[in-house]
Amino acid sequence: MESAKSEVDFDLEVVFIDGDAELEKLYGEEVPVTMINGQRHDYFRVDRARFIAAVLHPHQ
């Protein structure tokens, strides 16, 4: 995520789910989960190129 910030501008919020029962139930085995504009984009691993493309063109 940090390396992607060198190419595109976006706000990054890191949320740790440990100790939050609701978040652990929602995302448990899928961490890390990336969200773009409140929508789940990807999980388990971050595909840098796919993430950058989604940030640049969020409606495609």
PyMOL commands that set and color helices and strands:
alter all, ss='L'
color gray80, all
select helices_A, chain A and resi 2-5+21-30+48-56
alter helices_A, ss='H'
color red, helices_A
select strands_A, chain A and resi 33-36+39-43
alter strands_A, ss='S'
color yellow, strands_A
deselect
rebuild
show_as cartoon
